[in-house]
Amino acid sequence: MNKPDSKESNIPAPEFYDAHDSDNVCFLCGAPKYKHWREITHFGFPFTFQQCHCGIIKQTPMPNKQFFEWFFNSELFFSSKSSDSDKIWGFYDYFKDEPCRLATSRYRYKKFKNIFSTGKPLEILKIGPSTGTFLYVANQHHHHAIGCDVSTQFAKYAKDNYDVHIDTGRFEEMPYQDKQFDVIMLFNVIENIPNQTEFLSKVAEKLKPGGYFILNHVNIENNIIEKIQKNKYFLYRPPICYIYSTDVFDRVLNKFGFEIVHRYRDVRYLHLEKIFTLLGWPLPLKLSKLLKLHQIPFPIYAYPSSVTISKRIT
Ligand SMILES: [Zn+2]
C-alpha cells in the first residue's frame, strides 16, 4: 500500500485525488460555478466541500480509488474510528447489531409491500447489502435477491448465516445483463460514490424499464443537527463525495431517467444501549441494562434521512 508523501502532516498525496474532477466539473448542471461550503480538519488533514450554483455539494478535489484504498487501511482511519467510538458509538462489534439490521430489513420489506407483494417473484439487487439481512427477508418471500459489495467479509457472513449470495467487487464493473433487475436498492451508499454519472447510468442500464430504484439520502437543507454539530457532523468525513438536499437529489434522479414515486422517513431499528450511548445518557443506560432491556431493537426515525422509491422511466 502506498503511503502519502507528506507523512508528517498527514496530507494525502496529489495522486490520491481525481485531477479531472474538482471545481471545474459539475455532473448535474454542466456549467460549474462553485463556492466554498465547509473546510474540514478533524480527521488530521484538511479537506473541502464546495457547492455549485445548481445546488450540488461535493468534495473538491474528488478522492479517487487510490485514496479510498489508502484511507481505509491507514492508521488515521483506525485511530479516528476508535476515538469516535469511545465518545459517540461506544465499543460496538458490527455483528452484535445483527438483530437491529434484521428488524430494519423486515420493516423496510413491509413498507415496500406495494412493490414486493404482487405475487410475482422479482429479480432484486442490493448494492452494499451489509450482512445480507434484506436479501434473506426478500428470499423468504420467494424473490431472487442477490447483493454486490466490495467486502469479502460480508459475503462470507451472508452465505454462512442466511444462505444468500453477494457478488464481491464494484457494482460498476460487474457483468450484470442490461435490464436484468426488477428492483435495485441501496442504503447509506449514494454519498460515497465519487463518479455519480458512471454509477447512476449503470443502475438505469441494469434495471428493466419500469423497474424500481430504491435508496436513501440525508437532506442537508434546514438540517438542525448539522447546524448544531457544524464541522463535526457525521457527513463531513473523508469518504463522503457528495452531499444532497432533497431538491437536488430529485433533479439528479430525473437526469438519469428516474421518476420519484414515493418518499418515506428513514426508520431504522436501534437498541437502547446504542441510543443512550449516542445521546450520552449514562443513567438510562444503566437502568436499561439492569432491566435487561438494552438489547431490544426499537424503531427510530433517522432524522433527517429519507427513503426514495423511484421508477425507471420507460
Ligand atoms: Zn452545477
Residues whose N, C-alpha, C, O or C-beta is under 5 A from the ligand:
A	BS01	ZN	C26 L28 C29 G30 A31 P32 C52 H53 C54
